[in-house]
Amino acid sequence: MGVCNLHLGNFAAALECYGKALPILIATHGEADENVGKTYNDMGFCNFNLDNFAAALECYEKTLPILIATHGEADENVGKTYNDM
């Protein structure tokens, strides 16, 4: 539901869904899981679009170490995350 709301531009609704999904993902896969990182990234995008820039930055800061650990420093998504920050 979070991804659908994101693509529909319903950023607040998407953020609510991601907020519900995140603790489940962390409990089942651990904090360093790629899906957790993707969820943090999507939450950052939603916050950015809602003009919650401090919250967006906080999410991107949580995304970055997960991406680096799973894909390496030279990965395109790592660069995109630095850009978003």
CORQUI-V233427 format. One record per residue. RES is the residue in one small letter. NEAR is the number of other ideal C-beta (glycine too) atoms within 8 Angstrom. D_FIRST is the distance of its C-alpha to the first C-alpha in Angstrom with 2 decimals. Layout:
# CORQUI-V233427
res:RES near:NEAR d_first:D_FIRST
res:RES near:NEAR d_first:D_FIRST
This chain:
# CORQUI-V233427
res:m near:7 d_first:0.00
res:g near:12 d_first:3.78
res:v near:8 d_first:5.52
res:c near:8 d_first:5.15
res:n near:12 d_first:6.10
res:l near:13 d_first:8.44
res:h near:6 d_first:10.01
res:l near:6 d_first:10.50
res:g near:6 d_first:12.22
res:n near:8 d_first:10.54
res:f near:13 d_first:11.32
res:a near:8 d_first:11.92
res:a near:9 d_first:8.67
res:a near:16 d_first:7.00
res:l near:13 d_first:9.97
res:e near:8 d_first:9.60
res:c near:11 d_first:6.43
res:y near:13 d_first:8.45
res:g near:8 d_first:11.40
res:k near:8 d_first:10.51
res:a near:10 d_first:9.73
res:l near:12 d_first:12.83
res:p near:7 d_first:15.55
res:i near:8 d_first:14.48
res:l near:12 d_first:14.60
res:i near:11 d_first:17.86
res:a near:6 d_first:19.32
res:t near:5 d_first:18.80
res:h near:8 d_first:19.50
res:g near:6 d_first:21.37
res:e near:6 d_first:21.19
res:a near:8 d_first:22.46
res:d near:11 d_first:19.91
res:e near:7 d_first:18.60
res:n near:8 d_first:14.91
res:v near:15 d_first:15.67
res:g near:13 d_first:17.28
res:k near:9 d_first:14.46
res:t near:13 d_first:12.17
res:y near:14 d_first:15.20
res:n near:12 d_first:15.68
res:d near:13 d_first:12.32
res:m near:13 d_first:13.00
res:g near:16 d_first:16.43
res:f near:12 d_first:15.46
res:c near:14 d_first:13.53
res:n near:14 d_first:16.58
res:f near:11 d_first:18.92
res:n near:8 d_first:17.64
res:l near:9 d_first:17.99
res:d near:5 d_first:21.52
res:n near:8 d_first:21.03
res:f near:8 d_first:23.02
res:a near:6 d_first:24.26
res:a near:9 d_first:20.83
res:a near:13 d_first:19.74
res:l near:10 d_first:22.94
res:e near:9 d_first:22.41
res:c near:13 d_first:19.08
res:y near:14 d_first:20.82
res:e near:8 d_first:23.76
res:k near:10 d_first:21.73
res:t near:14 d_first:20.27
res:l near:12 d_first:23.74
res:p near:8 d_first:25.59
res:i near:15 d_first:22.91
res:l near:13 d_first:23.08
res:i near:11 d_first:26.85
res:a near:7 d_first:27.14
res:t near:8 d_first:25.06
res:h near:8 d_first:26.18
res:g near:6 d_first:29.31
res:e near:5 d_first:30.43
res:a near:4 d_first:31.04
res:d near:10 d_first:27.53
res:e near:5 d_first:26.13
res:n near:8 d_first:22.89
res:v near:14 d_first:25.21
res:g near:8 d_first:27.02
res:k near:8 d_first:23.94
res:t near:13 d_first:22.97
res:y near:8 d_first:26.58
res:n near:6 d_first:26.40
res:d near:10 d_first:23.33
res:m near:8 d_first:25.17
